[in-house]
Amino acid sequence: MMRKKILFIEDDLGLAVPLKEFFEDHGFEVFVSTTGEEGLALYNEKKPDLILLDIILPDKNGFDIISTIRDKDLTTPAILITGTEFNDENQIRAYELGSLNFMPKPILPQAVLALIQHVLSVPKELKSYKIGAYEIQLQSQTLTISSDKHNLREKDAKLMEFLLERKDLVISRQVLLKQIWHSDDYKYNNLLDAAIYRVRQLLKDYPGIVIKNVYGSGYMLKSLS
């Protein structure tokens, strides 16, 4: 069954109200906020299935909002939109924060609807990816690569999901520690090293997929094919 709840954080009511009505006409429940603080409060109260938010808001920017949410929630999909801040640097920042898409205004309602319908029709616990020639699915702690199933430890599964969601992006150790162990304290470094080692050992059977060390910066999951 498709999930239905959308949180829309947008201070331009000339866009927010018509888009809310458009989504509701297609069966979604939409909660609109015009400020970042109200949006975060609605996120905590309503537990939306998807977040659609503008970058420029009167009190907080969209990057700060999604960063706050990602401190405790890696999975709720988010789509960022902007009228003035669409550039390469902000696109990279949006994807590093786990956004599904980063769209320039004016947005096409039918295109956003199609993306939302696709994302929310997939079971929340099932993630699908394509890396080079490999089809990859991650469901809970089960990783499937080209029909081969592997059972992962909980933290290894979270590590793999975080890197898969950010393929070809460099992710720092501090970010991985904070997202997976909820702390970047040095005492967790050995746990991260062990998780990276185990996942790399698994990936040896799939030579087109590697976790690359980027000296002084962190790790990057990429395809060699």
Secondary structure as GFF3:
##gff-version 3
##sequence-region A 1 225
A	DSSP	beta_strand	5	9	.	.	.	ID=ss1
A	DSSP	alpha_helix	13	25	.	.	.	ID=ss2
A	DSSP	beta_strand	29	33	.	.	.	ID=ss3
A	DSSP	alpha_helix	36	46	.	.	.	ID=ss4
A	DSSP	beta_strand	50	54	.	.	.	ID=ss5
A	DSSP	alpha_helix	62	70	.	.	.	ID=ss6
A	DSSP	beta_strand	78	82	.	.	.	ID=ss7
A	DSSP	alpha_helix	88	96	.	.	.	ID=ss8
A	DSSP	beta_strand	101	104	.	.	.	ID=ss9
A	DSSP	alpha_helix	109	121	.	.	.	ID=ss10
A	DSSP	beta_strand	126	131	.	.	.	ID=ss11
A	DSSP	beta_strand	134	139	.	.	.	ID=ss12
A	DSSP	beta_strand	142	145	.	.	.	ID=ss13
A	DSSP	beta_strand	148	151	.	.	.	ID=ss14
A	DSSP	alpha_helix	154	165	.	.	.	ID=ss15
A	DSSP	alpha_helix	173	180	.	.	.	ID=ss16
A	DSSP	three_ten_helix	186	188	.	.	.	ID=ss17
A	DSSP	alpha_helix	189	203	.	.	.	ID=ss18
A	DSSP	beta_strand	209	214	.	.	.	ID=ss19
A	DSSP	beta_strand	218	223	.	.	.	ID=ss20
###
